[in-house]
Amino acid sequence: MRRITNLPLLVFFLSFATLWLAAEIGAHLRGRLVLQEEDHHRDFDVILAAALTLLGLIIGFSFSMVISRYDQRKNYEENEANAIGTEYLRTKLLPEAETIKVRELMKDYLEKRILFYQAGSEEELKSINNQTTQLQNALWSIVEVTAEQQPTPTTALVVSGMNDVLNAQGYTQAAWWNRLPTAAWLLLVIIAMMCNALIGYGARRRNTSALVILPLVISISFFLIADIDSPRHGFIRVVPENLLSLHESLPAN
């Protein structure tokens, strides 16, 4: 399910075909099970209204969930840029030799964090993550050794800042893994199929255009949910504006 939701356009076409088919099945069943009682129509209208209301609520909750996750990814990008920028300034408190080493490593680290947001393939992302881990180990090794050799309050401040940098990367990664649960997607699909089947069953006459409208609207909603929920493959993506701005502000050498 996760591989499908990573491709919003595929979600749109699959959901539209599935929901339209459900509406056609409902219309076919009505043709074979015709009931003319007025009470039947009244009860059916109540059931249809309740089902559509439930579907609308679930779609609304799903939108709220994916938008909150999108905002979270944006906030962590900002926090990560702030942590890296602050630590870059704090490295001035280290001895000159360590300052030069750490700053060069932090520039490379910043470039890798920008590439993390721009990576499109899993292989590229894996390579970026491996290089990021190596840079983190190198950065932490330098400040750790310096702190052991010079256990001063200023060195402790640098160590604390480096810890914030590493934590910020972890929070960012966790936010990118935090997606709409598969169970929520299954619930959306099942209820949407049932609603479209009810629409088809309740149609007074076989009208193909009428049976297309609801599947199209719901498919567009599913597309938007999948697009926002897919941080790496969607059209709506988090742009590392703060990290790019920080990269431009740092001196070249």
Secondary structure, DSSP 4 states (H G I P E B T S, - for coil): -HHHHT-HHHHHHHHHHHHHHHHHHHHHHHHHS----HHHHHHHHHHHHHHHHHHHHHHHHHHHHHHHHHHHHHHHHHHHHHHHHHHHHHGGGS-HHHHHHHHHHHHHHHHHHHHHHH--SHHHHHHHHHHHHHHHHHHHHHHHHHHHH---HHHHHHHHHHHHHHHHHHHHHHHHH----HHHHHHHHHHHHHHHHHHHHH-SS--HHHHHHHHHHHHHHHHHHHHHH-TTTSSS----HHHHHHHHHS---
